[in-house]
Amino acid sequence: MSRAPVASSDGDDARRARRNAQARALCRRACELLNLPIDTAVTALANVLKFYKRRDAIERASEDEARKRAKVSPELVVQAGIYLACKLEESVVRLADVVAATAATLDGEDGTVALDDRADVRLSEADARERAEGEMLAGYAVVGRGAGDEGAEAMNAARDGDAMNAATGALYYAYKDRILVLEQEMLRAMEYELNTAQPHVYMFHIVHVIGGSRELACAASATLLDALFATAEPVGEEEAPTIAAAAVRRASVNLKCEKDLKSANGKMWYEILGFDAAAMDAVEERLREGSAT
């Protein structure tokens, strides 16, 4: 017998919205630190958004508050989303680098993202001893340990207080185990549809067709990324051209070059190409709202 969905409180909805916004911010900054191509960054974002869309539905049907928050920290979800995107888009990036990039974003001196829920990846006593012995044999000091510190409790406490520079040894495998489990759940959330809509492909084509400059292409690319990371919903293939056109139009206005673009009989380029101006307006409004938050 199926159980009726549990009513979701405004507080739960606000928490989810805040968590998802934090995940988008973390995903963008980590992709920037990793210097990922646009298509990989867009795919990583889509992976994260699809995961949380499915997870939010599960949480609304669950009475177990502990289950709601377990193992879905944006820290781990973003790591899984980026790592999976690198596989799908053939960007050669190690999992350890993905973990280090998110850690640098969260713990570094210039950390720009704060999370309500951090990943709690811990070492066992045996793993802690093994890692300490390996680091000492390799000539590295164990980060954050004092002369008398021993065991997992001390090492985990040190990690809580100091920025984690890298995931190595047993700690790397602890992260890997958690991330690969999330990756499987992420694939289910994607319904194993491995192709991700890539609005920037349409955007570059539009700039070429309307005779836009390289400066317009660069500005439109940045505007498009702003639009994508400002929304909590994954972009569908049917929406991608409209979002791309809206990004080009907004960028041309910012650069004050809209009059230099192709037009005919008093019609703007997007009207000639058959885009829905009202739909483009809605995208730009969403972008403005996202920029204000």
DALINKA-V228710 format. One record per backbone hydrogen bond with DSSP energy under -0.5 kcal/mol. CO is the residue of the C=O (numbers start at 1). NH is the residue of the N-H. Records with the same first field share a line. If there is no record, write none. Layout:
BEGIN
CO->NH, NH
END
This chain:
BEGIN
9->13
10->14
11->15
12->16
13->17
14->18
15->19
16->20
17->21
18->22
19->23
20->24
21->25
22->26
23->27
24->28
25->29
26->30
27->31
28->32
29->33
30->34
31->36
32->35
37->41
38->42
39->43
40->44
41->45
42->46
43->47
44->48
45->49
46->50
47->51
48->52
49->53
50->54
51->55
52->56
53->57
54->58
55->59
56->60
57->61
58->61
59->62
60->6
63->65
64->68
65->69
66->70
69->72
73->76, 77
74->78
75->79
76->80
77->81
78->82
79->83
80->84
81->85
82->86
83->87
84->88
85->89
86->91
87->90
90->92
91->93
94->98
95->99
96->100
97->101
98->102
99->103
100->104
101->105
102->106
103->107
104->108
105->112, 113
108->111
117->75
119->121
120->122
124->128
125->129
126->130
127->131
128->132
129->133
130->134
131->135
132->136
133->137
134->138
135->140
136->139
141->143
142->145
146->149
150->154
151->155
152->156
153->157
154->158
155->159
156->160
157->161
158->162
163->165
166->168
168->171, 172
169->173
170->174
171->175
172->176
173->177
174->178
175->179
176->180
177->181
178->182
179->183
180->184
181->185
182->186
183->187
184->188
185->189
186->190
187->192
188->191
190->193
192->194
197->199
198->201, 202
199->203
200->204
201->205
202->206
203->207
204->208
205->209
206->210
207->212
208->211
210->262
213->217
214->218
215->219
216->220
217->221
218->222
219->223
220->224
221->225
222->226
223->227
224->228
225->229
226->230
228->231
236->239, 240
237->241
239->243
240->244
241->245
242->246
243->247
244->248
245->249
246->250
247->251
248->252
249->253
250->254
251->255
252->256, 257, 258
253->256
257->260
258->261
264->267
267->264
268->271, 272
269->273
270->275
271->274
275->277
276->280
277->281
278->282
279->283
280->284
281->285
282->286
283->287
284->288
285->289
286->290
287->291
288->292
289->293
290->293
END
